[in-house]
Amino acid sequence: MAVLEILEAPDTRLTTVCPRVERIDAPLLRLLDDMLETMYAAPGVGLAAPQVGVLTRAFVADVGEEDNRSPIFLINPELVWRSDATTLAEEGCLSLPKQFGEVARADQVRVRYSDRQGQDQELAAEGLLARCLQHEIDHLNGVLFVDHLSMLKRSMILRRLSKAKRTRSNASA
């Protein structure tokens, strides 16, 4: 397994709607394993394929504690139900490092997806896992958490990211 490079906004691949996975094969399974290792190394609780530059509908997630890992691999996930009740909570993203914003998400969701063996599954989730699933499905639809914020907050975060990126590239030059 390998730790992959995580793309940072404003990379256009992060705002691209990903096509469905047509075949679950060895390269896809290797990608999912590498994504899981990358997510743990970052560290994060979810990582979508477009965040590592692969435009396909797949992501990994694990909201368990470090000593109680329970990774899930979702291929072609779709949100089939969400509760009317929502919670406003702070979110961040590995593709928008050190940036956070308050995002309203459904408290409970149900997601249909294919697992690593190509079997159809359905997962009911609440709390942090529900938030994580919604966040990662957004990535597959080209939506970042900042897209749920006001235009002012979104532009402030994107300006800070741009400035940090310029500072890093100037320091390495």
C-alpha positions as CSV (number, residue, x, y, z in Angstrom):
1,M,0.0,0.0,0.0
2,A,1.1,3.6,-0.6
3,V,0.3,7.0,0.8
4,L,-1.1,9.1,-2.0
5,E,-0.9,12.9,-2.6
6,I,-4.1,14.6,-1.5
7,L,-5.2,17.4,-3.9
8,E,-6.0,20.8,-2.4
9,A,-8.6,23.3,-3.5
10,P,-8.8,25.0,-6.0
11,D,-7.8,21.9,-8.0
12,T,-10.6,21.6,-10.6
13,R,-10.7,17.8,-10.2
14,L,-12.3,18.5,-6.7
15,T,-15.3,20.2,-8.4
16,T,-15.8,17.5,-11.1
17,V,-18.8,15.1,-10.9
18,C,-17.4,11.6,-11.0
19,P,-18.7,8.9,-13.3
20,R,-19.9,5.6,-11.9
21,V,-17.5,2.7,-11.4
22,E,-18.2,0.2,-14.2
23,R,-15.9,-2.6,-13.0
24,I,-14.6,-3.6,-9.6
25,D,-11.1,-4.9,-10.4
26,A,-7.7,-5.2,-8.9
27,P,-6.6,-1.6,-9.7
28,L,-9.7,-0.2,-8.0
29,L,-9.2,-2.4,-4.9
30,R,-5.5,-1.3,-4.8
31,L,-6.7,2.3,-5.0
32,L,-9.1,1.8,-2.2
33,D,-6.4,0.3,0.0
34,D,-4.0,3.1,-0.8
35,M,-6.8,5.7,-0.1
36,L,-7.4,4.1,3.3
37,E,-3.7,4.2,4.2
38,T,-3.6,7.9,3.0
39,M,-6.7,8.8,5.1
40,Y,-5.2,7.2,8.2
41,A,-1.8,9.0,7.6
42,A,-3.4,12.4,7.1
43,P,-5.3,11.8,9.6
44,G,-8.9,11.9,8.5
45,V,-12.2,10.0,8.8
46,G,-13.1,9.9,5.1
47,L,-11.4,10.2,1.7
48,A,-13.0,10.3,-1.8
49,A,-11.3,9.2,-5.0
50,P,-11.3,12.7,-6.5
51,Q,-9.3,13.9,-3.5
52,V,-6.4,11.8,-4.8
53,G,-6.9,12.7,-8.4
54,V,-9.0,9.7,-9.5
55,L,-12.4,10.7,-10.9
56,T,-14.5,7.8,-10.0
57,R,-17.4,7.2,-7.6
58,A,-15.7,5.6,-4.6
59,F,-14.6,6.5,-1.1
60,V,-13.3,5.1,2.1
61,A,-14.3,6.0,5.6
62,D,-13.6,5.1,9.2
63,V,-15.0,7.0,12.2
64,G,-13.7,4.5,14.7
65,E,-11.0,5.2,17.2
66,E,-7.4,4.4,16.3
67,D,-7.5,1.3,18.5
68,N,-10.9,0.2,17.2
69,R,-10.7,0.6,13.4
70,S,-13.7,-0.3,11.3
71,P,-13.1,0.9,7.7
72,I,-15.8,0.9,5.1
73,F,-15.3,1.0,1.3
74,L,-18.2,2.4,-0.7
75,I,-18.4,2.1,-4.5
76,N,-21.1,4.0,-6.4
77,P,-22.7,5.2,-3.2
78,E,-26.0,7.0,-3.4
79,L,-28.0,8.7,-0.6
80,V,-31.4,7.1,-0.7
81,W,-32.9,8.7,2.4
82,R,-32.0,11.5,4.8
83,S,-33.8,12.6,8.0
84,D,-35.5,16.0,8.1
85,A,-33.7,16.7,11.3
86,T,-30.3,18.4,10.8
87,T,-27.4,19.4,13.0
88,L,-25.1,22.4,12.4
89,A,-21.5,21.3,13.2
90,E,-18.0,22.2,12.3
91,E,-16.5,20.4,9.3
92,G,-13.0,20.3,7.8
93,C,-11.6,18.6,4.8
94,L,-8.2,17.1,3.9
95,S,-8.4,19.0,0.6
96,L,-8.9,22.3,2.4
97,P,-6.2,21.9,5.1
98,K,-6.7,23.7,8.4
99,Q,-10.0,25.3,7.2
100,F,-13.3,24.8,9.0
101,G,-16.9,25.9,8.7
102,E,-20.3,25.2,10.2
103,V,-22.3,22.9,7.9
104,A,-25.9,21.7,8.4
105,R,-26.2,18.0,7.6
106,A,-29.0,15.5,8.1
107,D,-28.8,13.7,11.4
108,Q,-29.5,10.3,9.9
109,V,-29.0,8.9,6.4
110,R,-29.3,5.7,4.4
111,V,-26.8,5.0,1.7
112,R,-26.9,2.3,-1.0
113,Y,-23.5,1.2,-2.4
114,S,-21.5,-1.7,-3.7
115,D,-18.8,-3.3,-1.5
116,R,-15.4,-4.5,-2.5
117,Q,-16.9,-7.8,-3.7
118,G,-19.5,-6.0,-5.9
119,Q,-22.3,-6.9,-3.6
120,D,-25.1,-4.3,-3.1
121,Q,-25.3,-3.0,0.4
122,E,-27.3,-0.5,2.4
123,L,-26.0,1.4,5.4
124,A,-28.1,3.3,7.9
125,A,-26.0,5.9,9.8
126,E,-26.3,8.7,12.3
127,G,-24.0,11.1,14.0
128,L,-20.5,11.4,12.8
129,L,-20.8,8.6,10.3
130,A,-23.9,10.1,8.7
131,R,-22.0,13.5,8.4
132,C,-19.0,11.7,6.9
133,L,-21.0,9.8,4.4
134,Q,-22.8,13.0,3.2
135,H,-19.5,14.9,3.0
136,E,-17.8,12.2,0.9
137,I,-20.8,11.7,-1.4
138,D,-20.6,15.5,-1.9
139,H,-17.0,15.1,-3.1
140,L,-18.2,12.5,-5.7
141,N,-20.6,15.2,-6.9
142,G,-18.0,17.9,-7.2
143,V,-19.2,19.7,-4.0
144,L,-16.9,20.8,-1.2
145,F,-18.0,21.6,2.3
146,V,-17.3,25.3,1.6
147,D,-20.1,25.2,-1.0
148,H,-22.5,24.9,1.9
149,L,-21.3,28.1,3.5
150,S,-22.2,31.7,2.8
151,M,-20.3,33.3,-0.2
152,L,-18.4,35.5,2.2
153,K,-17.2,32.6,4.4
154,R,-16.4,30.5,1.3
155,S,-14.3,33.2,-0.3
156,M,-12.5,33.9,3.0
157,I,-11.5,30.3,3.3
158,L,-10.4,30.0,-0.3
159,R,-8.3,33.2,-0.1
160,R,-6.6,31.8,3.1
161,L,-5.9,28.5,1.2
162,S,-4.5,30.4,-1.8
163,K,-2.3,32.6,0.4
164,A,-1.0,29.5,2.3
165,K,-0.2,27.8,-1.0
166,R,1.7,30.8,-2.3
167,T,3.7,31.0,1.0
168,R,4.6,27.3,0.8
169,S,5.7,27.6,-2.8
170,N,7.8,30.7,-2.1
171,A,9.4,29.0,0.9
172,S,10.4,26.0,-1.3
173,A,11.7,28.2,-4.1
